[in-house]
Amino acid sequence: MSDFKALAESIIKGDSNTAVTETQKALDAGSDVRDIIDNGLIATMDEVGDRFSKGLIFVPQMLRSAKTMQECMKVLEPFFKEGDVTSKGKVLIGTVKGDLHDIGKNLVSMMMEGAGFTITDLGVDVSPDIFVQKAKEVEPDIVAMSALLSTTMPSMPKTIEALNKAGIRAKVKVMIGGAPVTEKYAHEIKADSYASDAGSAVSKAKELLGIS
Ligand code: B1M
């Protein structure tokens, strides 16, 4: 595992220029993209979350760190592409109603797109009605929901119920994820799949659609 101290410090400070330079440096030094994401970017956002919980930083600082991390992800995005990118299926993805966290959802989208899925990203704060309306338009193979707040997780079963009522639940697979979400919760709300991170979201999506 590489040392991402300077990268971590720049993300914590919200210093985008240095963070982008450090990300590029890590790539140039031969670090694995997955290592940079997991141990450089995500580990730092966990540290940011801890500092927020302890009252050492507040929402504006958390937001600056988030924006800085998104800049770093842009540097890494080209490396997500797999060789063969003929469409593997359509994925409709969004962060659920009431929830504005989109970094994890964006990472999942990028990796899925890189793996050959066609993504329709509905953004954040997506209500069950919008999921249904867009599912009718796009006819996705997978409806993917992200939630980062324990208070917004209940919007997941509400969305599944809305898909049911609209008569499209049987036509789509539902995948859920996000830090407070668990496999057990996925079973409880009758989602078809749960993924703990963006990499496993890709393999779970392939599994759901029976492709290798
Ligand atoms: Co917020 N926030 N936040 N925040 N924030 C958390 C989530 C929190 C854990 C911080 C803390 O207290 N330690 C806490 C939630 C507690 C809880 O409910 N369990 C929290 C809180 C409380 C809040 C506010 C309520 C704060 C306030 O206003 N008082 C507020 C809520 C706003 C709202 O949404 N309505 C808020 C606001 C914000 C910002 C806007 C400032 C900013 C988000 C900016 C943005 O996303 N554009 C922010 C941030 C940055 C965080 C932390 C620090 C980092 C989140 C992140 O981006 N992580 C976060 C603490 C933490 O996570 N440790 C925190 C990196 C990202 C790559 O990981 O999103 O987990 P993650 O995604 C992972 C997996 O979860 C998975 O794949 C990714 C990894 O590969 N995954 C999926 C995600 N979605 C998936 C979907 C899938 C499959 C996998 O399939 C569909």
Residues whose N, C-alpha, C, O or C-beta is under 5 A from the ligand:
A	BS01	B1M	I42 M45 D46 V48 G49 D50 F52 S53 V59 M62 L63 A66 G98 D99 L100 H101 D102 I103 G104 K105 L107 V108 A144 M145 S146 L148 L149 S150 T151 M175 I176 G177 G178 A179 P180 A195 S196 D197 A198 A201
